[in-house]
Amino acid sequence: MSLIRFAVALLFVALSGCATVSPPAPGTPSPATPAAPKPYVEPPPPPVNLQGFPPSYRLGFGDGCATARGTEQKDAARFGADGNYRTGWQDGVAQCKKK
């Protein structure tokens, strides 16, 4: 008789682990999902060779160069927090400025 009780208890435990939770209603933001950072996108090639520089410097240089050419581009959060991006942006503005 104890083997039957054990089997029933084991079945109950196994089935209780299969319980599901209904998904949130469409359009409802998930409270546990943090905002994903912007993915790195390689900018168009600048007029100088940037091989060997870190990706964040190259991204900043491309954004700075685009800004100097008339399209305002600057990731303000990255500019304040990432020295490579900031230096690249400043160098890009300086290199691509129309003379």
Backbone as JSON Lines, residues from 0, in Angstrom:
{"i":0,"aa":"M","n":[0.81,-1.19,0.0],"ca":[0.0,0.0,0.0],"c":[0.86,1.26,0.0]}
{"i":1,"aa":"S","n":[2.02,1.23,0.67],"ca":[2.87,2.42,0.72],"c":[3.48,2.71,-0.65]}
{"i":2,"aa":"L","n":[3.67,1.7,-1.47],"ca":[4.19,1.92,-2.82],"c":[3.19,2.7,-3.66]}
{"i":3,"aa":"I","n":[1.91,2.45,-3.48],"ca":[0.87,3.17,-4.21],"c":[0.85,4.63,-3.75]}
{"i":4,"aa":"R","n":[0.95,4.86,-2.45],"ca":[0.98,6.24,-1.93],"c":[2.2,6.99,-2.47]}
{"i":5,"aa":"F","n":[3.33,6.3,-2.49],"ca":[4.55,6.92,-3.03],"c":[4.37,7.27,-4.5]}
{"i":6,"aa":"A","n":[3.78,6.38,-5.27],"ca":[3.57,6.62,-6.7],"c":[2.61,7.78,-6.91]}
{"i":7,"aa":"V","n":[1.54,7.85,-6.1],"ca":[0.58,8.96,-6.21],"c":[1.25,10.28,-5.83]}
{"i":8,"aa":"A","n":[2.04,10.27,-4.76],"ca":[2.74,11.48,-4.34],"c":[3.74,11.93,-5.41]}
{"i":9,"aa":"L","n":[4.45,10.99,-6.0],"ca":[5.41,11.31,-7.05],"c":[4.69,11.88,-8.28]}
{"i":10,"aa":"L","n":[3.55,11.3,-8.63],"ca":[2.77,11.8,-9.75],"c":[2.27,13.21,-9.46]}
{"i":11,"aa":"F","n":[1.82,13.46,-8.25],"ca":[1.34,14.78,-7.86],"c":[2.46,15.81,-7.97]}
{"i":12,"aa":"V","n":[3.65,15.48,-7.49],"ca":[4.78,16.39,-7.54],"c":[5.17,16.67,-9.0]}
{"i":13,"aa":"A","n":[5.17,15.63,-9.81],"ca":[5.53,15.8,-11.22],"c":[4.52,16.69,-11.94]}
{"i":14,"aa":"L","n":[3.25,16.49,-11.69],"ca":[2.23,17.28,-12.36],"c":[2.18,18.71,-11.85]}
{"i":15,"aa":"S","n":[2.49,18.93,-10.59],"ca":[2.46,20.29,-10.07],"c":[3.6,21.12,-10.67]}
{"i":16,"aa":"G","n":[4.66,20.48,-11.08],"ca":[5.76,21.2,-11.73],"c":[5.42,21.62,-13.15]}
{"i":17,"aa":"C","n":[4.36,21.08,-13.71],"ca":[3.97,21.41,-15.07],"c":[2.95,22.54,-15.13]}
{"i":18,"aa":"A","n":[2.66,23.15,-14.0],"ca":[1.68,24.23,-13.99],"c":[2.21,25.4,-14.81]}
{"i":19,"aa":"T","n":[1.31,26.08,-15.49],"ca":[1.72,27.21,-16.33],"c":[1.1,28.49,-15.8]}
{"i":20,"aa":"V","n":[1.72,29.59,-16.18],"ca":[1.23,30.91,-15.83],"c":[0.79,31.57,-17.12]}
{"i":21,"aa":"S","n":[-0.37,32.18,-17.09],"ca":[-0.86,32.81,-18.32],"c":[0.0,34.03,-18.65]}
{"i":22,"aa":"P","n":[0.24,34.28,-19.94],"ca":[1.06,35.42,-20.32],"c":[0.33,36.73,-20.05]}
{"i":23,"aa":"P","n":[1.08,37.83,-19.91],"ca":[0.43,39.12,-19.68],"c":[-0.36,39.54,-20.91]}
{"i":24,"aa":"A","n":[-1.31,40.42,-20.7],"ca":[-2.13,40.9,-21.8],"c":[-1.26,41.63,-22.81]}
{"i":25,"aa":"P","n":[-1.62,41.59,-24.09],"ca":[-0.83,42.28,-25.1],"c":[-0.72,43.78,-24.79]}
{"i":26,"aa":"G","n":[0.45,44.31,-24.97],"ca":[0.68,45.72,-24.7],"c":[1.07,46.03,-23.28]}
{"i":27,"aa":"T","n":[1.0,45.04,-22.4],"ca":[1.38,45.24,-21.0],"c":[2.88,45.02,-20.87]}
{"i":28,"aa":"P","n":[3.64,46.01,-20.41],"ca":[5.08,45.81,-20.3],"c":[5.4,44.81,-19.2]}
{"i":29,"aa":"S","n":[6.41,44.03,-19.42],"ca":[6.85,43.06,-18.43],"c":[7.69,43.79,-17.38]}
{"i":30,"aa":"P","n":[7.36,43.69,-16.1],"ca":[8.1,44.43,-15.08],"c":[9.52,43.91,-14.87]}
{"i":31,"aa":"A","n":[9.8,42.65,-15.23],"ca":[11.11,42.09,-14.98],"c":[12.06,42.27,-16.16]}
{"i":32,"aa":"T","n":[11.62,42.84,-17.27],"ca":[12.46,42.98,-18.44],"c":[13.15,44.34,-18.44]}
{"i":33,"aa":"P","n":[14.48,44.36,-18.26],"ca":[15.18,45.66,-18.3],"c":[15.32,46.13,-19.75]}
{"i":34,"aa":"A","n":[15.52,47.41,-19.91],"ca":[15.69,47.97,-21.24],"c":[17.02,47.47,-21.81]}
{"i":35,"aa":"A","n":[16.98,46.98,-23.01],"ca":[18.18,46.45,-23.65],"c":[19.03,47.61,-24.17]}
{"i":36,"aa":"P","n":[20.35,47.5,-24.01],"ca":[21.2,48.57,-24.55],"c":[21.17,48.56,-26.07]}
{"i":37,"aa":"K","n":[21.46,49.71,-26.65],"ca":[21.47,49.8,-28.1],"c":[22.58,48.92,-28.65]}
{"i":38,"aa":"P","n":[22.29,48.14,-29.69],"ca":[23.34,47.3,-30.24],"c":[24.37,48.14,-30.99]}
{"i":39,"aa":"Y","n":[25.58,47.62,-31.06],"ca":[26.65,48.31,-31.78],"c":[26.4,48.16,-33.27]}
{"i":40,"aa":"V","n":[26.38,49.26,-33.97],"ca":[26.22,49.26,-35.42],"c":[27.43,49.99,-35.99]}
{"i":41,"aa":"E","n":[28.17,49.31,-36.84],"ca":[29.36,49.91,-37.44],"c":[28.94,51.06,-38.35]}
{"i":42,"aa":"P","n":[29.49,52.26,-38.12],"ca":[29.14,53.41,-38.96],"c":[29.76,53.27,-40.35]}
{"i":43,"aa":"P","n":[29.32,54.09,-41.29],"ca":[29.95,54.05,-42.62],"c":[31.42,54.44,-42.5]}
{"i":44,"aa":"P","n":[32.22,53.97,-43.42],"ca":[33.65,54.22,-43.29],"c":[33.98,55.71,-43.35]}
{"i":45,"aa":"P","n":[34.77,56.19,-42.39],"ca":[35.19,57.59,-42.4],"c":[36.33,57.79,-43.4]}
{"i":46,"aa":"P","n":[36.74,59.03,-43.6],"ca":[37.79,59.3,-44.58],"c":[39.19,58.92,-44.11]}
{"i":47,"aa":"V","n":[39.3,58.29,-42.95],"ca":[40.61,57.85,-42.45],"c":[40.53,56.39,-42.06]}
{"i":48,"aa":"N","n":[41.69,55.73,-41.98],"ca":[41.75,54.32,-41.6],"c":[41.71,54.21,-40.08]}
{"i":49,"aa":"L","n":[40.7,53.53,-39.56],"ca":[40.56,53.38,-38.11],"c":[40.81,51.95,-37.65]}
{"i":50,"aa":"Q","n":[41.49,51.16,-38.46],"ca":[41.79,49.79,-38.05],"c":[42.67,49.83,-36.82]}
{"i":51,"aa":"G","n":[42.38,48.95,-35.87],"ca":[43.16,48.87,-34.64],"c":[42.59,49.69,-33.5]}
{"i":52,"aa":"F","n":[41.63,50.56,-33.81],"ca":[40.98,51.34,-32.75],"c":[39.82,50.52,-32.18]}
{"i":53,"aa":"P","n":[39.47,50.75,-30.91],"ca":[38.35,50.0,-30.31],"c":[37.03,50.34,-31.02]}
{"i":54,"aa":"P","n":[36.07,49.4,-31.01],"ca":[34.78,49.64,-31.66],"c":[34.07,50.9,-31.16]}
{"i":55,"aa":"S","n":[34.14,51.19,-29.87],"ca":[33.44,52.37,-29.37],"c":[34.08,53.66,-29.89]}
{"i":56,"aa":"Y","n":[35.41,53.66,-30.09],"ca":[36.08,54.82,-30.67],"c":[35.62,55.01,-32.12]}
{"i":57,"aa":"R","n":[35.57,53.9,-32.88],"ca":[35.15,53.98,-34.28],"c":[33.71,54.47,-34.39]}
{"i":58,"aa":"L","n":[32.85,54.01,-33.5],"ca":[31.47,54.46,-33.5],"c":[31.39,55.95,-33.2]}
{"i":59,"aa":"G","n":[32.14,56.4,-32.2],"ca":[32.18,57.83,-31.86],"c":[32.74,58.66,-33.0]}
{"i":60,"aa":"F","n":[33.77,58.16,-33.66],"ca":[34.37,58.89,-34.78],"c":[33.34,59.05,-35.91]}
{"i":61,"aa":"G","n":[32.63,57.97,-36.21],"ca":[31.6,58.04,-37.26],"c":[30.49,59.01,-36.91]}
{"i":62,"aa":"D","n":[30.04,58.99,-35.65],"ca":[28.99,59.92,-35.22],"c":[29.5,61.36,-35.26]}
{"i":63,"aa":"G","n":[30.73,61.59,-34.83],"ca":[31.31,62.93,-34.85],"c":[31.49,63.43,-36.27]}
{"i":64,"aa":"C","n":[31.9,62.55,-37.16],"ca":[32.09,62.92,-38.56],"c":[30.74,63.27,-39.18]}
{"i":65,"aa":"A","n":[29.7,62.48,-38.88],"ca":[28.36,62.78,-39.4],"c":[27.87,64.11,-38.86]}
{"i":66,"aa":"T","n":[28.17,64.4,-37.61],"ca":[27.78,65.68,-37.01],"c":[28.48,66.84,-37.72]}
{"i":67,"aa":"A","n":[29.76,66.68,-38.0],"ca":[30.5,67.74,-38.68],"c":[29.98,67.97,-40.1]}
{"i":68,"aa":"R","n":[29.43,66.94,-40.7],"ca":[28.91,67.05,-42.07],"c":[27.46,67.54,-42.11]}
{"i":69,"aa":"G","n":[26.86,67.77,-40.93],"ca":[25.53,68.36,-40.91],"c":[24.42,67.52,-40.32]}
{"i":70,"aa":"T","n":[24.65,66.25,-40.04],"ca":[23.64,65.39,-39.43],"c":[24.01,65.18,-37.97]}
{"i":71,"aa":"E","n":[23.3,65.86,-37.06],"ca":[23.62,65.78,-35.63],"c":[23.48,64.34,-35.15]}
{"i":72,"aa":"Q","n":[24.6,63.75,-34.74],"ca":[24.61,62.39,-34.21],"c":[25.5,62.35,-32.99]}
{"i":73,"aa":"K","n":[24.92,62.0,-31.85],"ca":[25.71,61.82,-30.64],"c":[24.87,60.99,-29.67]}
{"i":74,"aa":"D","n":[25.43,59.91,-29.18],"ca":[24.8,59.11,-28.14],"c":[25.21,59.74,-26.81]}
{"i":75,"aa":"A","n":[24.32,60.57,-26.25],"ca":[24.67,61.36,-25.06],"c":[25.06,60.48,-23.88]}
{"i":76,"aa":"A","n":[24.36,59.37,-23.69],"ca":[24.69,58.49,-22.57],"c":[26.08,57.9,-22.74]}
{"i":77,"aa":"R","n":[26.37,57.43,-23.95],"ca":[27.68,56.84,-24.21],"c":[28.77,57.92,-24.18]}
{"i":78,"aa":"F","n":[28.47,59.13,-24.66],"ca":[29.43,60.23,-24.66],"c":[29.86,60.55,-23.23]}
{"i":79,"aa":"G","n":[28.91,60.52,-22.28],"ca":[29.22,60.83,-20.89],"c":[29.93,59.7,-20.16]}
{"i":80,"aa":"A","n":[29.71,58.45,-20.59],"ca":[30.22,57.32,-19.83],"c":[31.43,56.62,-20.47]}
{"i":81,"aa":"D","n":[31.62,56.76,-21.77],"ca":[32.65,55.99,-22.47],"c":[33.7,56.95,-23.05]}
{"i":82,"aa":"G","n":[34.87,56.92,-22.49],"ca":[35.94,57.82,-22.93],"c":[36.38,57.57,-24.36]}
{"i":83,"aa":"N","n":[36.38,56.29,-24.8],"ca":[36.75,55.99,-26.18],"c":[35.74,56.59,-27.16]}
{"i":84,"aa":"Y","n":[34.45,56.47,-26.85],"ca":[33.42,57.06,-27.71],"c":[33.59,58.58,-27.75]}
{"i":85,"aa":"R","n":[33.77,59.2,-26.58],"ca":[33.9,60.65,-26.49],"c":[35.1,61.15,-27.29]}
{"i":86,"aa":"T","n":[36.25,60.5,-27.13],"ca":[37.45,60.9,-27.87],"c":[37.25,60.69,-29.37]}
{"i":87,"aa":"G","n":[36.64,59.57,-29.75],"ca":[36.37,59.31,-31.16],"c":[35.43,60.34,-31.75]}
{"i":88,"aa":"W","n":[34.39,60.72,-30.98],"ca":[33.43,61.72,-31.47],"c":[34.14,63.05,-31.69]}
{"i":89,"aa":"Q","n":[34.95,63.47,-30.74],"ca":[35.67,64.74,-30.85],"c":[36.65,64.72,-32.02]}
{"i":90,"aa":"D","n":[37.36,63.6,-32.18],"ca":[38.29,63.47,-33.3],"c":[37.55,63.46,-34.64]}
{"i":91,"aa":"G","n":[36.39,62.81,-34.67],"ca":[35.6,62.77,-35.9],"c":[35.13,64.15,-36.31]}
{"i":92,"aa":"V","n":[34.68,64.94,-35.35],"ca":[34.25,66.32,-35.65],"c":[35.43,67.11,-36.19]}
{"i":93,"aa":"A","n":[36.59,66.98,-35.54],"ca":[37.77,67.73,-35.95],"c":[38.26,67.32,-37.35]}
{"i":94,"aa":"Q","n":[38.25,66.03,-37.64],"ca":[38.77,65.54,-38.94],"c":[37.81,65.85,-40.09]}
{"i":95,"aa":"C","n":[36.54,65.81,-39.85],"ca":[35.56,65.91,-40.93],"c":[34.98,67.3,-41.1]}
{"i":96,"aa":"K","n":[35.41,68.24,-40.29],"ca":[34.91,69.61,-40.38],"c":[35.28,70.21,-41.74]}
{"i":97,"aa":"K","n":[34.3,70.85,-42.35],"ca":[34.58,71.5,-43.64],"c":[35.47,72.71,-43.41]}
{"i":98,"aa":"K","n":[36.49,72.81,-44.22],"ca":[37.45,73.9,-44.02],"c":[37.19,75.03,-44.98]}
